[in-house]
Every structure is written in C-alpha cells, then in structure tokens.
Amino acid sequence: MTHHISLCLPAASYLVELSRGEVLRNGAIQDFKDLGQLTEIVEAEDEVPEDPPLVQGPENEADTDQQFQDQSRATRGKLIEVEARAEGRVLWRTYITYVRAAGLVSWILTILLMLLIRAINIGNQVNQ
C-alpha cells in the first residue's frame, strides 16, 4: 500500500482510493483509464495540503535535550526535520524496552551463544 500512485502505477492492476477511512473509488486501473479518471486521480494525489498534520510521538530521553527541542521548534510545520544527535546516557528503561520487544527467549539464546563462542575460543587457546 502506498500514497504514491504514480510510483506503483506501472506494476499495479487494482486501485483503492480512501479518504477519512472510507472507500471513495476502487476498481481495475484499466477501468479508470477507460473512463478517463486515472489522470484526475493521479493529479489529485500530487496536490499537497497547505497545513499537514504534525504527528506527536511518544516522549523519550532524547526529547529532554534542550538543543533537540530548539531544533524541533524551528522545524515545526515542515515534513522533514533536521536530524539531531542526542548526547548523554541511555536510561535503563530503554534497555528494558529492547529486552521486552525482542522477547526473553531470544536474549537467553543470544547470551548462551556468546558464552559458547567464548568457551570455544578458550578451548582453542588451551589446546595450542
């Protein structure tokens, strides 16, 4: 699924146009070409809204950095923001989020694999 109709038009065979959660049009692309509506759809897709809505993401420790907040304020209303690098320490809750997202089993297997590799390295050094 994409909002860029002109990018996938050569490979697509079916089109669904949505607006505010409702289906406006749907059907085979060839049908839209035959009716002369395809150009209208592509042109409507190229129109840029005057005030795009800003999506506010969840706050994290990087958002508390004053320099990052100043850059964020300077780019409000723009679709592309200047990338900023957060400095400081990473909070423990961030690591806990990573562990929970990956699942406990994957972390246990990763640690066991690391220990096995270390044991193999030690075994190779002892045998030499």
Secondary structure, 3 states (H helix, E strand, C coil): CCCCHHHHCCCCCEEEEEECCEEEEEEEHHHHHHHCCHHHHHHHHHCCCCCCCCCCCCCCHHHHCHHHHHHHHHCCCCCCCCCCCCCCCCCHHHHHHHHHHHCHHHHHHHHHHHHHHHHHHHHHHHHC
